[in-house]
Amino acid sequence: MSEIFKNIPEIKFEGKDSTNPLAFKHYDADRVIMGKKMSEHLPFAMAWWHNLCATGTDMFGSGTADKSFGTEKGTMEHAKAKVDAGFEFMQKLGIKYFCFHDVDLVPEAEDIKETNRRLDEISDYILEKMKGTDIKCLWGTANMFSNPRFMNGAGSTNSVDVYAFAAAQIKKALDLTVKLGGRGYVFWGGREGYETLLNTDVKFEQENIAKLMHMAVDYGRSIGFEGDFYIEPKPKEPMKHQYDFDAATAIGFLRQYGLDKDFKMNIEANHATLAGHTFQHDLRISAINGMLGSIDANQGDTLLGWDTDEFPFDVYEATKCMYEVLKNGGLTGGLNFDSKNRRPSYTVEDMFYAFILGMDTFALGLIKAAELIEDGRIDEFVKEKYSSWNTEIGQKIRNNKTTLEELFHYAEEIGAPELPGSGRQEYLEAVFNNILFK
């Protein structure tokens, strides 16, 4: 097979003083941070859909990037060319994982039987490409939002036939995930929501979504899938109101319908900010509930109100992210670059520059997050902030050994509490800057 990305060498670590655009400045795969190699802390993954499929098309213009890889689009030859391109791309960057939707891999046919035959053919081809490499599948999923049949959702649809078709897609995507050794399976409910309550039975739709997820779990376990199922929360776009609005909403849904033992969160940075949260917030909420599983690593544009899926360059946000990941003991999934080049960045070189940027950003975030933890000032402050709870009355409250009446009498005895200790936000932000820039 001829080289696809000609004149692009294997990307090496050259250090922070390097000016070589095709070299890592901070991502040093074998560097040990807090007892683990950087590559273990940062299991990066390539998103098949953006990197190998997206051409820069948006609602205002056609694509600018050529992702044909020398073949005719819409053919199985093109599907195989994307496999060749993807594996060469990952090998040159040292990326060990990929993620996919079913229809990213092959062109969807008019009949599901033909689509599935194509999926069998391409997954056999991917397995052959995986041999002799250390590249693995991070997670798979089914695209249940692009086709017009899913205009009212998949699990939330009003059509029982569409619901059955969605179930068939999930079954096949799970088969592929297991076949390719995937560590997880994701549900992204882009159209699982509503435009107006005037035509919507919310309870009916949420119950049906839960039933579909239960069937997926039952089937997945029956074929030997031992990984995590994930919900990827998002508040809006394309639907006005999506049922998996943010981490807290998705976790509540999972617990309500008895799915919390099999599911975790796949948190995307841009989705968290669209929900009015910080990326760190949704990571923390997932972590404290024991449901931080995987991450879609990107960022949004604060001046635009939609999902821009930019490659991450904000080291502040990456540091806060990796702080949460380290505190959580790592991820069961990985860091998938659900990111796309800007429309004017359309060359082959731009594809590599983007991944180098993202990988370096998270590597620097990891380094600085570890330094924050090892420095200890933030942890020590948080511990001291809640120190009053170490008193006798504090421990009685925490251990459920007091009553409202006892607290009433305690309050009468002290007369009036002193002001709580200062939150010292500005001091802590200065500590953060001190670590970040030292």
N, C-alpha and C positions, 0 to 999 in steps of 0.2 A: 504494500500500500504506500502511495506517495505521501510525502509530508504535506499537510494542509496549511499549517501556520508557518510558512517559510520565513526565514530570517528572524524568527522568534526563538531565542535560545532557552534552555532550561533556566528557570528563574532561581538565582542563588541569593543567599544572605550576604550582604556586603557591609552592613553597619550603617549607623545614623549619619556618617559623614559622606556616604556615597551620593553622587549625583547621577548615577546610572538609572534612567527611568525604568529599565527592565531588571531591577534588582530589589530585594527586600532590604529595608532600612532597619526594621525592628523585629520582623518575624524570623526567628532563629529556631527552627523546628526542634532541635536537640537541646536547647537551653533549658536548664532545670529551674523551675519556679515553684517554691513551696513543695518540693519533693516530687514533682511530676514534670515531664518534658512539656514544653510549650505546645507541641503537637497533640499531646493528650488533653491538655486544658482546652485546646481550641480545635475540636474536630470539625474543620471547615467542610462545607458541602456546596456543590454547584447546582443551582436551580436550572433544570433542563429547559423550562419554558422561557425564561428570560434570556439565558445565555446562548441557547442554540436555536431559539424560535423567534424571539422578539426582534423586530426590525425598526422600531421607532415609530410605528404607526400610532396615531392618536386620533381623537375625534375631529381634529382640524386638518389632518394631513396624512398622506401615505408614508410608507416606510422609507428610511434613508440608508439602512444597513443591508448589505447582501448576506443573507444566511442560507443561500442555496448550496454552498460548499461544492460548486461545480456540477450540480445535478438539477433536474427538473423538480420543482416543488410539487407536493401532493402525490408523490410516488413513493414506493418502497425503496427505490434507490436513494431518494433524498433522506428517508428515515434512517437508512444505514449510513449515509454520509454524515448525518448528525451524530450518530454513535461514534464514528471514526473521529470526527472533530472533537467531540466531548472528551473522549479518552486521551487524545493527544493534548488537549488543553489542560486537563487535570494533571496529567503526568508532568507537563512542563512547569506547572505551578506547585506541584507536590500536594495537591488536594486529594484527600482519601475517600470522599463520599460524594454521592449525587442524590438528588431528589427529583421525582417525576410525577406528572399527571398522566393518565392513560393516553389522552389524545395529544400529548406532547410527543409521544414516541412514534405514533403512526397517524396517517390521515384517517379520519373517521369515515367509514363507508355508510352507504344508505341502510344496510342491514347489519344488525349487531353480530350476526354469525361471521360475516366477513371481517368486521372490525376485530373480533376476537381471534380470527385466524391470523390476521396481520400482527396482532399483539404477541401471539405465540411465536411467530417467525422472528420478530424483532427482539424479543426477550431471549430467544436462543442465541441470536447474534451478540447481544450484550453479554451473555454468560461467556461466550467464547472470548470476547474482548477482556473480560475480567480475569481470565486465566493468565497467570504469570505476572499479575499486578497485585498491589495491595489496595486497590480501589473497591469500595463496597457501596451498597445502597443504604442511605440513611433512613429515608422513608418514602412511601408511595402514597398516592391518593387518586381519586377519580374527579375529573372535571365535570361538575354537575351545575354549571352556570353559564357556559358559553352558548350552547345550543338553544335555539328558540323554545324547545320543548320545556326548558327549565325557567320560563319567564316568571312563574309563580313559585319557584323553588323546586327542590327535589323531595326532601322529607316533608316540606311544608306545602307541597303542591295540592291543588284541588282535584287533580286527575289521578285516579287510581292506576291507570296505565303508565303514566309518567313515573309514578312512585315505584311501580314494579320495574320499570326500565332503569331507574336509579339504583335499585337493589341489585339488578344484574350487573351494572357497571361496578358497584362496590365489590361484589363477589369476584369479578375478574381482576380488579385492581389489587385485591387482597391476594389472589392467586399469584399475581406477578410479584408482589412485594415479598411473599414467602419464597418464591422461586429465585429471586435475586438476593435473598438474605437480608432484607430490610429490617432495621431496628425499630421502626415505628410505622404507624399508619395515621394519616391526618384527615380530619374533617374541617373544611373551610366552607362555611355556609354563606357564601356571597349573596345568594338569592333566598336564603332561608329567613324571610322577614316579610314586611308588608309596606305598601305605599299609603294605604288608608285603612282605618279601622271600620269604615262603613261597609267594606266587603270582606272582612276578615274575622274568622273564629280562631283567636289566638290559642286558646286552650286545646282545641282540636289539632291545630298545626303542631304545637309543641309536643303533644302526646305522640303524634305520628313520627316526628323527628326522633324522639327517644326510642320508639319501637324499631326504627330503622337502625339506630346505633346498637341496640341490644342484639338484633339479628346479626349485625356485622361482628360483634364480639363473639357471639356463639359460633358463627361460622369460622372466624379467624382462629379461635382456640381449637376447633375441631380439625383444622388442617395443620396444626403445629405452630401457629404464630404465637410466639412468647413475648413479643415486644409490647410497648405501650401504644395505646390509641391516644390520639391528641385532638383537642379542639383548638383551633386557631381563632381567637376572638377578633371581632371587628365591628365597629358601631354603625357604619353607614357606607354607602357606595359599593355596589350599585343600588341596593335597596335603601329606602329612607330610614327604616328601623330594622336592624338585624337582631335576631334573638340571642346571639352570642356577643353582646355589646362590648364587654370587657372581661377581664379575668374573673372578677368577683361575680358577675352575672353568669358566666359560663360554669363556674364552680358550683354556684347555687343550683343551676339546672341539672348538673351531673348528680348532685346529692339528692335532689328532689326525685329523680327518676332511677336511682340506684345504679348509676354508672360510674361512680367515683372510684371504685376499686380497680377499674381497667383503664381509665382515662387520666391524662395529665394535660397541661397547657403547652401549646406551641406559641410562644409570645413573639409577635412581630413589633418592632419598634414603631414603625409608621402607623400601625393600627392603634397602638396605645395612645399616641399623640392625637389621633383623630377622635378618640374617646374623651379627650380633655384631660388625659393623665400624662405623666412622664413615663418613659420606657421603664425606668427604675421602679416606679410604682407598681406596674402590672407584674414585673418580675418578683417584687417583694410579696405581693398578695398571693401569687402562685406558690412561692417558696414557703411561706408560713402555713399554707394549707397542705403542704406536702405534695404539690402538684406542678412544680416547675420541671418540665421535661425537656423541651427543645426550644430553639430560638431561630426566628427568621431575622437575620442581621441586615438591616437597612436603616434609612432615616428618611423623614419627610422634609418638605420645605415649609417653614412656619408661615410663609406669606401666601401659600396655596392651600386650599381647603380640601384637597383630595389626596389619594394615595399615590405619591410620586415615586416611591420605591427607589430612592437614590442610594448609591453606594455610600456606606458610612465613612465619614471623615471627621466627625466630632469626637475628639479624644475625651472630652469631659463625659459625654454620654457613654462612650465605650468603657471608660474607667468605672463609672457607676454600675454599668451592666456587669462587668466582670467582678466587681465587689460583691454583688448579689450572688453571682454564680459560685465564687469561692466560698462565700458564707454558707451556701447551700450544699457544699461538698461536690460540686460539679453538676453535670447534666447527664440524663439517661439518653438524650438525643445528641444534637450537635448544633453548629452554627451555620445555618443555610443562608447563602447570599441570595435572598429573594429580592434582588436588586437588578436594575437595568441601567445601561448607559443612557446618558442624555441623548436626545434625538440628534443633535449636531455632532455627537461623538460616535461616528459610524464606522471607523476603520477597525481592522483586525488588531492593530496596536492598542486601540482604545479598550478593547475587551480585556487585554492583559493589564493595562494601566489601572483599570477599574478594580480588578481583583487584587492587584498589588496594594492599591490604596486601602481596600477593605481589610485585607489580612494584616497589613501593617498597623492600621488603626486599632484593631482588636488586640494585636500583640502588645502595642504600647499601653492600651487599656489594662491588659492583664498585668504587665510589669508594674504599673502605677497602683492598681488595686492591691496587689500583693504588698507593695511598700506601705500603703495606707494601713493594712491590717498589721503588718510587722511593726509599724510606727506605734500603734496602740492608742494614740491620743483620742481618736474618735470613739473607739470601744470603751475606753476608760471614762470618757465624759458621759456616754449613754448609761453606763453602769451607775455612775454617781447620780445622774439625773433621777433615777428611780430608787435611790438608796433609802428613802423614807419607808418603802415597802418592806424593808428588812426589820423594822420594829415589830414589837409583839402584836400590836393591832393590825399592822400591815400583813403579817404572816397569817393571822387568823382569817382575814378577808380572803387572802389568796388560797387558803386551805379549806375554805367553806366551813369555818368553825365559829362564825359570828352571826348576829342577827341584826335586823334593822333597829330593834329596840336598843341593843348594846351600842350601836353606832350613834344612836340618838343621845344616849347618856354620855358617851365619849365626847361628842361635839359640845354638849353643855359644859363639860368639865374644862375643855380648852378655851371656851369662850368664843374665839374666832381664830381661824388658821392664819399663819403668816403667808405672805405671797410665796408661790412655788419658786424654786431656784431658777435663775436665768437660763433661758434656752441657748444662749451663746451662739446663735446662728452665724453671726458675722465672724466670730472667732473660728468656728468649725470650717466655714468656707475659706478662711485664710489658711487653715491647716491643709485643706484640700489643695489649694493653690501652691502652698509650700512644697508639698509632696510632688505635685504634678510637674513643677518647673525646676526642681532642684537637680 
